[in-house]
Amino acid sequence: MNQKELVELSGYQSIRNTDFAASGDVSYKEGAVLWLTTASDQVPGSKMNVKSFEREHLRIPAAVSDEKRDQIQWKASLHDLFSHRYVAHMHSPVIDAFMCSRNARHSVKNIFGEDSLFIPYDDPGLSLIKKAASELAVYRQHHNNEPGLIFLENNGIIIAADTAEDITVKRNDLTQKIIQQNGPVKVDILPYNAVMDKVLPVLRMLLSTGNPQVVRSINNTLVEKYCGNQQDFHKIAIPLTPATIDACRTRYMFIDQSQNADRIIESFRYQLPNFLNEYGYLPAIIVIKGAGIFAFAENYTEAGKRLDAFENHIKICHYALQSGGTKYLTPEQVTFIDNNRTETTVTGAGERGKFKNRIAVAAGNGKTLKEIASGLFSKGMNVIVACNNEAAGSSIINDLNNPGAVNKAIFIKTDAGDSESAMNVIYSAVRQCGGLDLLVTQTSVSGEITLENTSIADFASLNDNNNKGFFALAKYASEIMKLQNQADPEHFSDIIRINSVPPSGFNFLNHADEGLTQMFASELAPFRIKVNTIMHGHFFEDPVWSDPRTGILAGYLKSGRISGARNIDDVRKYLESMVPLKRGCRHEDILKAVFYIIDQEYETGQVIKVTGGLSVREL
């Protein structure tokens, strides 16, 4: 059995498929074993799993006796009903729309003829397996052969064949025939509605039960078509397929306000208690007039899964309407699926917003920024990496993002000394994830400041990159953090400054750091926004110190400042000997201080010295 072949047949190579590219679960039988590849338990873009099953345990009544069967096992039992070696259960917005139209049975007979089998809708699991087995038995009796195409009302199309090549040929043929009934709809992306910058942080906190939610959104011309008013929204307000219910539940909130943030929030606050009372759960999907679809979940990946599922749902509704009208699931069918849905959300239960799924902006440069971003990401945070070096920032996020992670790293090119650029990265965190819980800023400069050797332009640049940049980032970050605290007074946020400048010639920066930290901490304490500074001493790992041409160690050597030093290594050893703990600061030391500050809710306005016992002072 070729696992790679099954994965390729499934059509899940890309994270998001087009309207017409069919994809789904594929199985292969060989003797007493059935192998099944399924995407239902995978995060988008991750490696597919291929699971094996003993066929004797998949058949009725053996299947019925197993009360602990999950969705994947039921899928395997459905695939085992067919005698062909390969079975593929295919979906796409166009395929699902074809099967969710009122004319589905008639269209199947008209287009695909008597060799196809149409099975009326039944609840996923045992009921569907029994109905499929019964319909197959009737078909075999009348036709004396096996159907190659099985059309499941409101639940996709099954393709059966004895070779992988035949599966591909049949899939392409049926897709082309369905496309002829439904031409592609032109969809254009619409601009983000900036009003939502003040809305999402509030909604995010009001919908949080434990860890704060992550929010993802989309707005385009097709979304706009069905979200302009209550009447249009009603056309997409009821789920059509089990996949939509599994990802997004059964009911969705519509907010018919778009003028300003206060009106949107007011409408949400009014609707939320009624929604909870009627349906018993928080909305996973909120549609806002003039702004688009917003998917809420406890991690970035799950929010993306919900967003994709609901966008597909809108496409299915649209194409179904073009195919003669929509055949909705009944309330009883919807309830059955919802009660048996598989909850795939990965949460950080037990750590109320400390680290997991938090949203952080990490601003800075060099190796230290990479280590900070990596450390935050390893704790489960979503990290917006902000630096002015596009190649370096892209490299950082490429190293962090992996198929198994449920959190996300995003790069935004940022010049912290430019207030507009600083504002952009803060609001990018809102637009990408829904809010902001942590700002970590780190700066690194080389050389010394003296009246004789420092130009006014260099001094102004130094202040822009340090104090002005920190001020701008903290100013815009605190605006978002205040909104979140107003929605949830128990929510803590953090602003952390890492002073990575070397000690010699920069004492004024250290004092400026301390002054700004205390001032901001006092102002923001009522909103549970903690502001602290981490100040480290001899950080030999940073290129500011270690660069053989421009680093501080090289500068000390050239100036003869360290008596008897013959090379950079001698300078380093001397400086290490001056540290009580006999070594320089490391990245892990700084990260431990960052995590301490976040975890400690009763510390603000402090300068945490990570120096190994050496005060930050002139040598």
BAROVEX-348317 format. One record per atom (N, C-alpha, C): residue in one letter; x, y, z. Coordinates in steps of 0.05 Angstrom, whole numbers, plus 5000, padded with zeros to 4 digits. Example, Ala and Ser with C-alpha at 12.3 -4.5 7.8 and 13.67 -1.06 7.14 Angstrom:
2
A526448865156 A524649105156 A526449345156 S525749555142 S527349795143 S525850015157 
//
This chain:
619
M501749765000 M500050005000 M501850255000 N501350434981 N502950674978 N501550904992 Q502550985016 Q501351195031 Q501451465016 K503651515003 K503951764988 K501851784966 E501251564953 E499251564932 E496451634944 L495851524967 L493251594980 L493051884986 V495251994997 V495252285004 V494852454979 E496152384958 E495852534933 E493052514922 L491852274924 L489052244915 L487152414931 S487852454957 S485952604974 S485652894965 G487653004951 G487453274942 G487953484962 Y489153414985 Y489653605007 Y492453725007 Q493853734984 Q496553834983 Q496654134991 S494554284984 S494554564990 S492854625015 I493454845028 I491954915052 I489054975046 R488655125024 R485955205016 R485455124987 N483454964982 N482854874955 N481055074941 T480955064915 T479255244900 T476455144901 D474555294889 D471755214889 D471354954874 F473154894855 F472654664837 F474554434842 A476554464859 A478454244864 A477354064885 A476653814877 A475453624896 A477553514914 S476953484940 S478753364959 S477153214980 G478353024994 G476952885014 G478452645025 D476952455037 D478052215049 D478251995028 V480651865028 V481051645008 V481951395023 S480851165014 S481550915027 S482550715006 Y483950505016 Y484950294999 Y484650025014 K483549825001 K483249565013 K485149365002 E486149195020 E487848975011 E487448745031 G485948545022 G485348325040 G483648405063 A484648355087 A483148405112 A483648685123 V485148855109 V485849115120 V484849335102 L483949555114 L483149795100 L484850025111 W486050175092 W487550415100 W485950665092 L485850855110 L484251105105 L485851345112 T485851535093 T487151795099 T484952005102 T485052155123 T482952345129 T484052605138 A482652825130 A483453095138 A481853195162 S479953045171 S478153145191 S479553185218 D481653045223 D483153085248 D485753215244 Q486153355221 Q488653485215 Q488353785216 V490353935224 V490354225221 V491054295193 P490054525183 P490654585155 P493554595148 G494254465126 G496954465117 G498754255130 S497754105149 S499453915163 S499653655147 K501453485155 K501853235141 K499453055147 M498452915126 M496152745129 M496952485144 N494952385159 N495352125172 N494051915155 V495251675153 V494051445141 V493651235162 K491151165168 K490550975189 K489650715178 S490350495191 S489550235182 S487450125201 F485649955189 F483349835204 F483049545196 E482549375215 E481749105209 E478849105199 R478449015175 R475849045162 R473548895177 E474248675190 E472148525204 E470948695227 H472448895237 H471449065259 H469849295248 L469949335222 L468449565210 L465649495202 R465049235200 R462449155189 R460249135210 I457849175200 I455549135218 I455148835220 P454648715245 P454048865270 P456448925287 A458948855278 A461248905294 A461549205300 A460949365279 A461149655283 A459249765304 V456849645304 V454749735323 V455549675352 S456849455356 S457549375383 S459649555396 D461049705379 D463149885390 D461950155396 E461450215421 E460150465428 E462050705428 K464650655426 K466650875428 K467650955400 R466250885380 R467250955353 R467251255348 D469351355336 D469451635329 D468751675300 Q468851925290 Q468051985263 Q469851835243 I472351815248 I474151695229 I473551395226 Q472851265248 Q472150985247 Q469450945231 W467551125235 W465151105220 W465651155190 K467451335184 K468251375156 K469451125144 A471150995159 A472350745150 A470250525145 S468250515162 S466050325158 S464450385133 L464050645127 L462650725103 L464250635078 H466850695078 H468550615056 H468650315051 D468450165073 D468649875071 D466249745057 L464049895055 L461649785042 L462149725013 F463949875000 F464349854971 F466449644965 S465949494944 S467749274937 S470249364922 H470249604911 H472549704897 H474949734916 R477349714906 R479749744923 R480150024932 Y479550224915 Y479850504922 Y477150634925 V476850784947 V474350944951 V475151224959 A474051424946 A474651704953 A471951854958 H471751974982 H469452134989 H470152424985 M469252544963 M470152804953 M468253034960 H469553264965 H468053514971 H469453744956 S467953944950 S468854204942 S466354384943 P466654644944 P464254814945 P462254754922 V463354704898 V461554654876 V460254374878 I461754174886 I460653904890 I458553904912 D459254034935 D457354034957 D454854194950 A455154414934 A452754564926 A451054394907 F452254244890 F450754064872 F449153864888 M450253764910 M448853564927 M447053694948 C447153964950 C445454104969 C443154254955 S442854204929 S440754344915 S438154174916 R435954294912 R433354154913 R433153964889 N434554024868 N434453864843 N436653644842 A437853584865 A440253414864 A439553134852 R437453004861 R436752744851 R436352744821 H434752944812 H434152964783 H436653024767 S438353204777 S440753274763 S442653044761 V442852884782 V444652644781 V443752454759 K441252394758 K440152214738 K440552324710 N440052584707 N440252714681 N443152724670 I445052784688 I447752824679 I449452564680 F448952394700 F450752164704 F449451904697 G446851904693 G445451664683 G445051454705 E444151214695 E443350994713 E445650864727 D448150904717 D450450774729 D451250904756 S449951124762 S450551264787 S448451194808 L449151234833 L447251174855 L446851424872 F444451504875 F443751734892 F442651634918 I443751724941 I442851634967 I441751874982 P439251874989 P438052105004 P439552145031 Y439452385041 Y440952465065 Y440152285089 D442152215104 D441752095130 D443952185149 D443452165175 D445452255194 D448052115192 P450352255193 P452952125191 P453251915213 G454751705207 G455151495227 G453551245220 L452451115239 L451150855235 L448750875217 S447151095220 S444751115203 S445451135174 L447551295167 L448351315140 L449451055129 I450950915145 I452150655137 I449950455131 K447950445148 K445650255143 K444150335118 K443650595114 K442150675090 K443850615065 A446450685066 A448250625043 A448350335036 A448450165057 A448549875053 A445949775039 S443749885049 S441149805037 S440949895008 E441650145002 E441450254975 E443450104956 L445750034966 L447749874950 L446549604943 A445249474963 A444149204958 A442049214936 V440349424936 V438249454916 V439649504889 Y441549674888 Y442949744863 Y444249494851 R445649334868 R447049094858 R444948894846 Q442648874859 Q440648684850 Q439548764823 H439249024818 H438049124793 H440149144770 H442649194777 H444649254756 H446749034754 N446848854774 N448748634774 N451648734772 N452148974783 N454949074784 N455149284806 E457449414808 E457949614829 E457749894817 P456450084832 P456450354822 P459250484825 G460050634806 G462650774808 G462451054820 L460051164819 L459551434830 L457151414849 I457551504873 I455351494893 I454951774903 F452551884900 F451952154907 F450452164933 L451652284954 L450452304980 L449152574983 E446552584986 E445152844989 E446252995013 N447053255008 N448153435028 N450753335041 N452153145027 N454553035040 N456652935019 G456853064996 G459053004978 G458552774960 I460652684946 I460452474926 I462652264931 I461852014929 I463751794933 I464551684905 I467151664900 I468151544876 I469451274883 A468751064869 A469850804874 A471150684849 A473450574851 A474850454828 A476950264838 D478050104820 D480149904828 D482950004824 T483250234811 T485950354808 T485950644815 A488250744823 A488451034829 A487951204805 E488851104782 E488451254757 E485551294751 D483951084755 D481051104750 D479751304769 I480651314794 I479551504813 I480051784802 T482451834793 T483152104783 T481452174758 V481251984740 V479652034715 V476752094722 K475551934740 K472751974747 K472352234762 R474252304779 R474052554794 R474052794775 N475952794756 N476153014737 N473753034719 D472652794711 D470352794694 D467852904708 L467352814732 L464952904746 L465253204753 T467653294760 T468053574766 T467453744742 Q468353664719 Q467853814694 Q464853824688 K463453604692 K460553604686 K459053784706 I459953784731 I458553954750 I459154254744 I461654314736 I462454584730 I460654694707 Q459954514688 Q458254604666 Q455554704676 Q454754594699 Q452154684711 Q452554944727 N454954984738 N455455214755 N458055344746 G457855564732 G460255714724 G461555844749 P464055914747 P465456044770 P464356324775 V464256394801 V463456654808 V465956834813 K465857074804 K468157254807 K468157364835 V470357334849 V470557424877 V472957604880 D472557844889 D474658044894 D474858094924 I477358104933 I477858174961 I477158464966 L475758524988 L475058794995 L476958905017 P477359155019 P479159275039 P478159215067 Y480059195085 Y479359155114 Y478059405124 N475959375140 N474559595152 N475959685178 A477159915178 A478860005200 A477160045226 V474560065223 V472860095247 V473259845265 M473859625253 M474159375269 M476559375287 D478459555283 D480759575301 D479959625329 K477759775333 K476759835360 K474659635369 V473759465351 V471659275357 V472758995365 L474658895350 L475558625354 L476758575381 P478358755392 P479458705419 P477258675440 V475058815437 V472858795456 V471358535452 L470558475427 L469158225422 L470857985430 R473458005425 R475257785433 R475057715462 M475057925479 M474957875508 M472157795517 L470057905505 L467357835513 L466657545506 L468057435486 L467557165478 L469456965491 S471257055508 S473256885520 S472256745545 T472656495547 T472056345571 T474556195580 G476356335593 G478956215600 G481056375585 N482256245564 N484156395548 N482856575529 P484056815523 P482856995504 P482756865476 Q480656945461 Q480256835435 Q482256955414 V482656805393 V484056905369 V481956945348 V482157165333 V480157235313 V481457245285 R480157125266 R481057145238 R478757225221 S479257375199 S477057485184 S477557485154 I475457525139 I475657555110 I473257725101 N473757885080 N471658035068 N472058045038 N470057975022 N470257984993 N467458034981 T467358044955 T464858124942 T462657914946 L463457654948 L461457454952 L460357464981 V462057505000 V461157545028 V459357785029 E460158005016 E458458245017 E455658205006 K455458024986 K452957964973 K450857854993 Y451857705012 Y449957565031 Y450057695059 C451457915062 C451758035089 C450958325090 G449358405070 G448558685069 G446158755087 N444458545093 N442158595110 N441158325120 Q439258325138 Q438258085150 Q437057895130 Q435657995110 Q434457825090 Q436457675074 D438657805066 D440757665051 D442257465069 F442657545094 F444057375113 F442557115118 H439857135117 H438256905123 H438756675103 K439656745078 K440256545058 K442656375065 I444356475083 I446756315091 I446756255121 A444456305134 A444356285163 A443955995173 I443355805155 I442855535163 I444855355150 P446155175164 P448254995153 P447054795133 L448654725113 L447754535093 L449154265094 T451554255107 T453154015107 T454253955135 P454853695141 P456053625167 P458653775172 A460253825150 A462853955154 A462554235165 T460554385156 T460154655166 T459354645196 I457654465203 I456854435231 I459154355249 D460754165239 D463054065254 D465054295261 A465354475242 A467354695246 A466154935259 C463655005252 C462555265260 C460055255277 R459155025285 R456654985300 R454355045281 T451955095292 T449555105276 T448355375272 R449155575288 R447955845287 R450256045287 Y449756275273 Y451756475270 Y450456745275 M452056935286 M450957195293 M451357395271 F449257555265 F449457765245 F449058035259 I450958215255 I450758485266 I450258685244 D447958805244 D446958985223 D447859265229 Q450359305236 Q451459575242 Q454159595230 S454759825219 S457459865207 S458460155210 Q456860325223 Q457560605224 Q460060665241 N460060555265 N462260615283 N462560385303 A464860385317 A465460165335 A463460135358 D462660365369 D460760355392 D458160225384 R457060285360 R454560165352 R454759865347 I457059785336 I457459495332 I457659345358 I459159455377 I459559335403 I456859325418 E455359545417 E452759555430 E450959345419 S450859305393 S449159105381 S450058825390 F452658775391 F453658515400 F452858465429 R453258655446 R452558625475 R449558565478 Y447958685461 Y445058635463 Y444358355454 Q445658265432 Q444958005421 Q446057765436 L448357805449 L449857575461 L448157425481 P446857555501 P445257395520 P443057235507 N441757345487 N439657205473 N440756965457 F443057005445 F444356785430 F445056555449 L446156625472 L446956425492 L444456275502 N442356425509 N439956305519 N438656115499 E438756195474 E437356035454 E438855785445 Y441555825442 Y443155605430 Y445055465450 G445655595473 G447155465493 G450155475489 Y451155625470 Y454055655465 Y454655925454 L457156005455 L458056255444 L458356235414 P457856455399 P458056435370 P460956405362 A461456215343 A464056175331 A464456355307 I462256425294 I462256595270 I460556835275 I461657075270 I460057325271 I460457465244 V458157525232 V458157665206 V457357955212 I459058145204 I458558425210 I458158575183 K455958715181 K455258865157 K457559055150 G458459045126 G460559235117 G463359165126 A463658935140 A466358865150 A467158585143 G465158395140 G465858125132 G465257915153 I466657685150 I466357455168 I468657455188 F467957405213 F469857385235 F469557125249 A471756965249 A471656705262 A473256715288 F472056625310 F473156635337 F473856345346 A476256315357 A476956055368 A479256095389 E479955885402 E482055905423 E484855875412 N485155835386 N487855845374 N487655925345 Y489856005334 Y489956115307 Y488955915286 T489855665289 T489255465269 T486255395269 E485055375293 E482255305294 E480555535283 A481455785289 A479956015277 A480056005247 G482455935236 G482655915207 G480955695196 K480755475210 K479055245201 K476155335200 R475355485220 R472555575221 R472055785198 L473955965194 L473656165174 L473456035146 D475255845140 D475055705114 D472455555111 A471555425132 A469155265130 A466755445125 F466655675138 F464355855134 F464455995107 E466856065098 E467056175071 E466155965050 N466955715054 N465955505036 N462955475038 H461855495062 H458955485066 H457555695049 I458555935049 I457356155033 I457456075003 K459755964994 K460055884966 K458055654960 I457755464978 I455855254974 I452955364971 C452255544989 C449655664987 C449255814961 H451255954952 H451156114927 H450755934903 Y452455724901 Y452255544878 Y449655384879 A448755304903 A446255154905 A443855314896 L443855574902 L441755754893 L441755764863 Q444055754850 Q444255764821 Q443355494809 S443355284825 S442655014815 S439754944819 G438055144825 G435255084828 G434155124856 G435755214875 G434855264902 G436255084922 T436255164947 T437755034968 T436054834983 K437254604988 K435854395004 K437254395031 Y435954525051 Y437154555077 Y436854295094 L438554255113 L438154045132 L435854115150 T434453915160 T432253965178 T433354025206 P431854155223 P432754215250 P433653965265 E432253735261 E433053485274 E435753385264 Q436153405238 Q438753325227 Q441053495237 V440553755238 V442553945248 V443253885277 T441253835293 T441653775322 T443253515325 F442653315309 F444053065311 F447053105305 I447653235284 I450453275276 I451853445298 D450553655307 D451853825327 D452353675353 N450553495361 N450953345386 N453153135383 N453853065358 N455852855354 N458352965340 R458653235340 R460953355327 R463553295343 T465753295329 T468353245342 T469653515348 E470153565374 E471453815382 E474453785379 T475553955360 T478453925354 T480054155366 T478754345379 T480254575389 T482354485409 V484754595406 V486954555425 V487054795443 T486554765468 T486354995486 T488654995506 G488755215520 G490755245541 G489455235568 A487555065572 A485955055597 A487855025621 G487255175642 G488855165666 G490955385667 E491555515644 E493455745644 E491855975633 R490456115651 R488556325641 R490056555628 G490556515602 G491756735587 G494656795593 K496056635608 K498856695615 K500556685590 F500456465575 F502256435552 F500756335527 K499356105530 K498255965507 K496256145492 N496656155465 N494856295447 N494656595452 R496456705469 R496656995472 R497657115446 I497157375443 I498057525419 I500257715427 A502557695415 A504857855422 A506057995398 V507058235403 V508758375383 V511558375395 A513458265379 A516258265387 A517758445367 A518758675377 A520058875360 A522958895367 G524658915347 G527558945352 G529158875327 N531458755332 N533158675309 N535158475319 G536458345299 G538658165305 G537957905318 K539957775328 K539657505340 K537857515364 T537957735379 T536357745404 T533357745397 L532557885375 L529757875367 L528957595359 K530657455345 K530057185336 K529557005361 E531357035381 E531056865404 E528556935421 I527957185422 I525557265437 I523057165423 A522957205397 A520657105381 A520356805384 S522556665383 S522556365385 S521556285412 G522556425433 G521656355460 G518756395465 L517656625455 L514756675458 L513156475442 F514056405418 F512656215401 F512655935414 S514855865426 S515055595439 S513055565462 K512255795474 K510255795495 K507355785485 G507055775459 G504455765447 G503256035439 M504856245440 M503856515433 M503756545402 N501956715393 N502056815366 N503857065366 V505857065349 V507857265350 V507957435324 I507657695327 I508057885305 I510957985307 V512557905288 V515457985289 V515658245274 A516758455288 A516958715277 A519858805275 C520958825251 C523658935248 C523859065220 N525959215216 N526259365191 N527759205169 N528758965177 N530258795158 N528358575148 E527458605123 E525458425112 E526558135111 A529058105102 A530157835099 A530357705127 A531257855147 A531557735174 A528857675186 G526857855183 G524257795194 G522857565181 S523157535154 S521957315140 S523257055148 S525857055152 S527356815161 S526356725188 I525956915206 I525056845233 I522356695232 I520456805218 I517756675218 I517756415203 N519456395182 N519656145167 N520755925185 D522555985203 D523655785221 D521655705242 L519855895249 L517955835271 L515455685262 N514255765240 N511755645231 N512255355222 N510655175232 N510954895224 N508154775223 P507754565208 P505054445204 P503754355230 G505254285250 G504054175274 G503254395294 A504054645290 A503454855309 A500654965305 V499255025327 V496655155325 V496855455328 N499255555336 N499655845337 N501055935311 K501556205309 K502456315284 K504556525289 A506556535271 A508556755271 A508156915245 I508057175247 I507557355225 I509657575225 F510657645202 F512657855200 F511358105188 I511858335201 I510958595191 I513458785191 K514258875167 K516559045165 K515959305180 T517759385199 T517159605217 T519559775223 D519160035221 D521160225230 D520060355255 A520960255278 A519760345304 A520160645308 G522160765295 G522561055298 G520561215282 D519061095265 D516961225250 D514261165262 S512861365271 S510361315287 S508261175270 E508061235245 E506061095228 E506660805225 S509260735222 S510160455220 S509660315246 A510160445269 A509660325295 A506660275299 M504960465291 M502160425293 M501160195276 N502360175252 N501559965234 N502059685245 V504259635258 V504859365268 V503059295291 I502359495308 I500559435330 I497759365320 Y496759525301 Y494159465290 Y494159225272 S496459145261 S496658895246 S496158655264 A496958675290 A496358465309 A493358425312 V491958655313 V489058645316 V487758525290 R488758605267 R487558515242 R488158225236 Q490558135245 Q491357865240 Q490257665260 C490057755285 C489357575307 C487157665326 G486457925325 G484158015341 G484858195365 G487358215372 G487958385396 G490958375401 L491658445426 L494458455434 L494758425464 D496458235473 D496758185501 D499558255511 L501458265493 L504258295501 L505758455480 L507258655489 L509158795472 L511858775484 V513758665468 V516558645477 V518258805457 T519559015466 T521259165449 T524159135457 Q525959105437 Q528759065442 Q530359235423 T532359375433 T533959535415 T536859465419 S538459515398 S541359445399 S542859655383 V544659795396 V546359995383 V549259945390 S550960025372 S553859985377 S555360245380 G557760235390 G559360475393 G558760625419 E560160835424 E559860995448 E558961275441 I557661405460 I556761685456 I558661865470 T559962035455 T561662245467 T561062505452 L561462735466 L561062985453 L562863025429 E565162915431 E567162945409 E566562785385 N565762525389 N565562335367 N562762285357 T560662385371 T557862325363 T556662575350 S555662535325 S554362755312 S551562795322 I550463035317 I547663085326 I545762905311 A546362845286 A544562665270 A544562385282 D546962285290 D547162015302 D545662015329 F545962225344 F544562235370 F541562235366 A540562385346 A537762395340 A536762125331 S538361985315 S537561725305 S537461525328 L539361545347 L539361365370 L536861405387 N536061655391 N533661705406 N531161615391 D531061645364 D528861555349 D528461255352 N530661105350 N530560815351 N530060705379 N530660865399 N530260765427 N527860895440 N528161145449 N525961265464 N523461325447 K523861435423 K521561495407 K520161245397 G521761045389 G520560795380 G519060655403 F520260645426 F518960515449 F516360675456 F516560935456 F514161095462 F511861045443 A512461045417 A510461005397 A509160725399 L510860515402 L509760245404 L508060215429 A509060325452 A507560305477 A504960465475 K504960695462 K502560855460 K500360705445 Y500960595422 Y498860465406 Y498160195418 A500060055430 A499459795443 A497659835466 S498060045482 S496460085506 S493560155498 E493160275475 E490360325466 E488760075463 I490059875451 I488759615447 I488359465474 M490459475490 M490359335516 M488259455534 K487859715533 K485759845549 K482959755541 L482559735515 L479959635505 L479359355516 Q481359185516 Q481058915525 Q480458905555 N481859075570 N481359075599 N478659185606 Q477659375591 Q474959485595 Q472859275590 A473359095571 A471558875566 A471758655587 D474258605596 D474758405616 D476658515637 P475658625659 P477358755679 P479358575693 E479058315689 E480958125701 E483358065682 H483258175659 H485358115639 H487858285643 F490158165645 F492758295647 F494158305620 S495558525614 S497258545591 S499958645600 D501958615582 D504758685589 D506058845567 I507559045576 I509459195558 I512159155571 I513959035556 I516658975566 I518759095548 R520459245559 R522759365544 R525259225551 I526759135531 I529359005536 I531459205527 N532959295546 N535159485541 N537659325534 S538159305508 S540459145500 S542759305491 V542859555500 V545159725494 V547459655513 P549959675504 P552159625522 P552459835543 P553659785566 P553759975588 P555460225582 S557660185570 S559560415568 S558560625549 G558260875560 G557461095543 G554461115539 F552960955553 F550060955548 F548460975573 N549661075595 N548161085620 N545661255618 F545761465600 F543361635598 F540961485587 L541561285570 L539361115559 L538160945581 N539860845598 N538860675620 N537060845638 H537861085644 H536161255661 H533561325647 A533761375621 A531361435605 A529461195605 D530560955602 D528860715603 D527360705630 E528860745651 E527660715678 E525460925682 G525961175673 G523961385676 G521461335660 L521761255635 L519361195619 L517860955629 T519360755639 T518060515650 T516260585674 Q517360745692 Q515860825716 Q513460995708 M513861185689 M511661365682 M509361205669 F510061025650 F508060875636 F506660685655 A508160555673 A507060365692 A504960495710 S505560735719 S503660875736 S501160945721 E501461035696 E499061115680 E497360885673 L498560655667 L497060425656 L496260215677 A497160245702 A496460055723 A493460015727 P491860235725 P488960195729 P487660005708 F489059965686 F487959795665 F489359515665 R490759455686 R492259205689 R494159165666 I495359375658 I497559355638 I500159405653 K501759195655 K504259215670 K506459305651 V508159485660 V510359585644 V512959545660 N514859395648 N517359335661 N519659345641 T522059375650 T524459375634 T526259155643 I527459015624 I529558825629 I532158955620 M534058985638 M536559115632 M538858915637 H540258855615 H542458655618 H545158785615 G547158645624 G549858755623 G551458655599 H553458495604 H555258405582 H553958175567 F552858245544 F551458045528 F553257965504 F555157785511 F557157715491 F556057575466 E553757445468 E552657305445 E551657495423 D550957735431 D549857925412 D552058035394 P551558065367 P553558175349 P554458455358 V552858595373 V553758855383 V556358825399 W556558605413 W559058545428 W560958385411 S560058175397 S561857975387 S562858025359 D561758215344 D562658255316 D565658315316 P567258165301 P570158205302 P571158465291 R569458605276 R570358865265 R569159105280 T566559095285 T565159325297 T564159275325 G564559035336 G563458975362 G564959115385 I563659115408 I564759255431 I567359125440 L567458855439 L569958715447 L572258805429 A571758825403 A573858915385 A574659195391 G572659365398 G573259645404 G574959675429 Y574359505450 Y576059515474 Y578859425468 L579159225451 L581759125444 L583459345429 K582159475409 K583559675393 K584359915410 S582559985429 S583160225446 S585160175467 G585859925472 G587759855493 G586559885521 R583959885522 R582559935547 R582959705567 I583259465557 I583759235575 I586759175575 S588059245597 S590959215599 S591758925595 G593758875577 G594858615572 G593258445553 A590958535543 A589358375524 A590758365497 R591158125486 R592458105460 R590458035438 N588057945445 N586057885425 N583257915438 I581157875421 I578457905430 I577757715453 D578857465451 D578357265471 D579357355498 D581757485498 D582857585524 D580957795536 V579857965518 V577958175528 V575558045540 R574457845527 R572057715537 R572657575564 K574857435566 K575557305591 K575857505614 Y577057735608 Y577357935629 Y574558035638 L572858095619 L570258195626 L568557985641 E568857725633 E567557515648 E568457495677 S571057545681 S572157525708 S571057745726 M570057965714 M568958185730 M566058125738 V564757925726 V561957855732 V561957655755 P560457715777 P560457525799 P559757235791 L557957195771 L557256925763 L559056825740 K561156985733 K563356895715 K562556825687 R560456945677 R559756905649 R558057145640 G557757165613 G555957375602 G553057285602 C551357475596 C548557425594 C547957255569 R545957085571 R545156915549 R542156975542 H541456885518 H538656935510 H536656795529 E537356555538 E535456425556 E535056565582 D537156725591 D536856885615 D534857105611 I534957225588 I532957445582 I530157325580 L529957095566 L527256975563 L526056905590 K527656805608 K526656735635 K525656985649 A526957205645 A526057455657 A523457545644 V523157515618 V520657585604 V518357415615 F518757155617 F516656985627 F515957035656 Y517957105672 Y517457185700 Y515657425701 I516257625685 I514757875686 I511857815679 I511357655658 I508657595649 I507157445672 D508557255684 D507257085704 D506757235730 Q508457425736 Q508257575761 Q506257805757 E503957785769 E501857985766 E502158215784 Y504058205803 Y504258415823 Y506958565821 E507758605796 E510258755792 E510058925767 T510359185771 T510359365749 T512059605755 G513059745734 G514759975738 G517559905747 Q518359655743 Q520959565753 Q523059535730 V525559555738 V527759495721 V528959235731 I528659025716 I529658755723 I532458735712 K534458725729 K537258705720 K538158415716 V538758345692 V539758075685 V542658105678 T544358115699 T547158185695 T549157985707 G548157775719 G549957585732 G551157715757 G549957925767 G550958055791 G552558305785 L553058365760 L554558605753 L552658825747 S552959045761 S551259275756 S551859395728 V549759505717 V550159625691 V551459905696 R554059915690 R555560155696 R558060175678 E559360395680 E561860425666 E563960235677 L565760135660 L567959965669 L569960145684 
//
